[in-house]
Amino acid sequence: MRTKKKFIITFPKDLVKEPWNYNLITRFDIIPNIVAGTISEDSAILGYEFDGEEAKLELAIAYLREMGVKVEAVDEIRL
């Protein structure tokens, strides 16, 4: 069953330029939607809504965390 979840995701400087949306779509078959964000030379803080199968969302979050990305589940996105 598909579900939507919201997250605040913080990418450190060395990971900002990676193709995260592409990776999430192709590796996990989820739809990432950036709804808010702040990007600087040192980091990117983005409010994301992920749409996909529950198990695939969990795998995508684990992947991001393994890569050094901070992921926080939220009920509402406020940056």
C-alpha positions as protocol buffer text, in pm:
chain_id: "A"
residue {
  index: 1
  type: MET
  ca { x: 0 y: 0 z: 0 }
}
residue {
  index: 2
  type: ARG
  ca { x: 131 y: 344 z: -91 }
}
residue {
  index: 3
  type: THR
  ca { x: 171 y: 603 z: 178 }
}
residue {
  index: 4
  type: LYS
  ca { x: 301 y: 958 z: 214 }
}
residue {
  index: 5
  type: LYS
  ca { x: 542 y: 1065 z: 486 }
}
residue {
  index: 6
  type: LYS
  ca { x: 709 y: 1396 z: 567 }
}
residue {
  index: 7
  type: PHE
  ca { x: 1071 y: 1449 z: 662 }
}
residue {
  index: 8
  type: ILE
  ca { x: 1326 y: 1719 z: 732 }
}
residue {
  index: 9
  type: ILE
  ca { x: 1644 y: 1604 z: 562 }
}
residue {
  index: 10
  type: THR
  ca { x: 1984 y: 1764 z: 616 }
}
residue {
  index: 11
  type: PHE
  ca { x: 2261 y: 1701 z: 365 }
}
residue {
  index: 12
  type: PRO
  ca { x: 2616 y: 1786 z: 476 }
}
residue {
  index: 13
  type: LYS
  ca { x: 2842 y: 1989 z: 248 }
}
residue {
  index: 14
  type: ASP
  ca { x: 3010 y: 1694 z: 79 }
}
residue {
  index: 15
  type: LEU
  ca { x: 2673 y: 1540 z: -16 }
}
residue {
  index: 16
  type: VAL
  ca { x: 2480 y: 1846 z: -137 }
}
residue {
  index: 17
  type: LYS
  ca { x: 2555 y: 1794 z: -507 }
}
residue {
  index: 18
  type: GLU
  ca { x: 2459 y: 1426 z: -522 }
}
residue {
  index: 19
  type: PRO
  ca { x: 2154 y: 1335 z: -740 }
}
residue {
  index: 20
  type: TRP
  ca { x: 1933 y: 1239 z: -443 }
}
residue {
  index: 21
  type: ASN
  ca { x: 1595 y: 1263 z: -613 }
}
residue {
  index: 22
  type: TYR
  ca { x: 1714 y: 1048 z: -901 }
}
residue {
  index: 23
  type: ASN
  ca { x: 1860 y: 789 z: -663 }
}
residue {
  index: 24
  type: LEU
  ca { x: 1542 y: 772 z: -456 }
}
residue {
  index: 25
  type: ILE
  ca { x: 1324 y: 730 z: -764 }
}
residue {
  index: 26
  type: THR
  ca { x: 1538 y: 470 z: -941 }
}
residue {
  index: 27
  type: ARG
  ca { x: 1658 y: 268 z: -641 }
}
residue {
  index: 28
  type: PHE
  ca { x: 1343 y: 267 z: -428 }
}
residue {
  index: 29
  type: ASP
  ca { x: 1055 y: 353 z: -662 }
}
residue {
  index: 30
  type: ILE
  ca { x: 938 y: 639 z: -441 }
}
residue {
  index: 31
  type: ILE
  ca { x: 827 y: 986 z: -542 }
}
residue {
  index: 32
  type: PRO
  ca { x: 1023 y: 1255 z: -355 }
}
residue {
  index: 33
  type: ASN
  ca { x: 861 y: 1599 z: -340 }
}
residue {
  index: 34
  type: ILE
  ca { x: 1061 y: 1892 z: -203 }
}
residue {
  index: 35
  type: VAL
  ca { x: 813 y: 2127 z: -34 }
}
residue {
  index: 36
  type: ALA
  ca { x: 1057 y: 2361 z: 142 }
}
residue {
  index: 37
  type: GLY
  ca { x: 1428 y: 2414 z: 159 }
}
residue {
  index: 38
  type: THR
  ca { x: 1736 y: 2610 z: 247 }
}
residue {
  index: 39
  type: ILE
  ca { x: 2057 y: 2550 z: 56 }
}
residue {
  index: 40
  type: SER
  ca { x: 2396 y: 2702 z: 130 }
}
residue {
  index: 41
  type: GLU
  ca { x: 2756 y: 2618 z: 52 }
}
residue {
  index: 42
  type: ASP
  ca { x: 2780 y: 2423 z: 378 }
}
residue {
  index: 43
  type: SER
  ca { x: 2459 y: 2220 z: 378 }
}
residue {
  index: 44
  type: ALA
  ca { x: 2109 y: 2172 z: 245 }
}
residue {
  index: 45
  type: ILE
  ca { x: 1805 y: 2143 z: 470 }
}
residue {
  index: 46
  type: LEU
  ca { x: 1501 y: 2024 z: 278 }
}
residue {
  index: 47
  type: GLY
  ca { x: 1143 y: 1950 z: 368 }
}
residue {
  index: 48
  type: TYR
  ca { x: 1049 y: 1638 z: 173 }
}
residue {
  index: 49
  type: GLU
  ca { x: 730 y: 1444 z: 126 }
}
residue {
  index: 50
  type: PHE
  ca { x: 795 y: 1086 z: 15 }
}
residue {
  index: 51
  type: ASP
  ca { x: 523 y: 886 z: -159 }
}
residue {
  index: 52
  type: GLY
  ca { x: 569 y: 511 z: -194 }
}
residue {
  index: 53
  type: GLU
  ca { x: 533 y: 166 z: -48 }
}
residue {
  index: 54
  type: GLU
  ca { x: 599 y: 162 z: 328 }
}
residue {
  index: 55
  type: ALA
  ca { x: 881 y: -95 z: 303 }
}
residue {
  index: 56
  type: LYS
  ca { x: 1051 y: 101 z: 24 }
}
residue {
  index: 57
  type: LEU
  ca { x: 1025 y: 425 z: 221 }
}
residue {
  index: 58
  type: GLU
  ca { x: 1200 y: 256 z: 513 }
}
residue {
  index: 59
  type: LEU
  ca { x: 1476 y: 129 z: 282 }
}
residue {
  index: 60
  type: ALA
  ca { x: 1519 y: 476 z: 131 }
}
residue {
  index: 61
  type: ILE
  ca { x: 1550 y: 637 z: 475 }
}
residue {
  index: 62
  type: ALA
  ca { x: 1803 y: 373 z: 582 }
}
residue {
  index: 63
  type: TYR
  ca { x: 2001 y: 439 z: 263 }
}
residue {
  index: 64
  type: LEU
  ca { x: 2009 y: 814 z: 326 }
}
residue {
  index: 65
  type: ARG
  ca { x: 2122 y: 765 z: 685 }
}
residue {
  index: 66
  type: GLU
  ca { x: 2394 y: 521 z: 579 }
}
residue {
  index: 67
  type: MET
  ca { x: 2521 y: 785 z: 336 }
}
residue {
  index: 68
  type: GLY
  ca { x: 2553 y: 1039 z: 622 }
}
residue {
  index: 69
  type: VAL
  ca { x: 2230 y: 1230 z: 570 }
}
residue {
  index: 70
  type: LYS
  ca { x: 2028 y: 1336 z: 877 }
}
residue {
  index: 71
  type: VAL
  ca { x: 1662 y: 1233 z: 841 }
}
residue {
  index: 72
  type: GLU
  ca { x: 1388 y: 1342 z: 1083 }
}
residue {
  index: 73
  type: ALA
  ca { x: 1026 y: 1228 z: 1043 }
}
residue {
  index: 74
  type: VAL
  ca { x: 779 y: 1511 z: 1106 }
}
residue {
  index: 75
  type: ASP
  ca { x: 404 y: 1566 z: 1102 }
}
residue {
  index: 76
  type: GLU
  ca { x: 435 y: 1910 z: 948 }
}
residue {
  index: 77
  type: ILE
  ca { x: 717 y: 2067 z: 752 }
}
residue {
  index: 78
  type: ARG
  ca { x: 840 y: 2400 z: 891 }
}
residue {
  index: 79
  type: LEU
  ca { x: 1184 y: 2536 z: 811 }
}
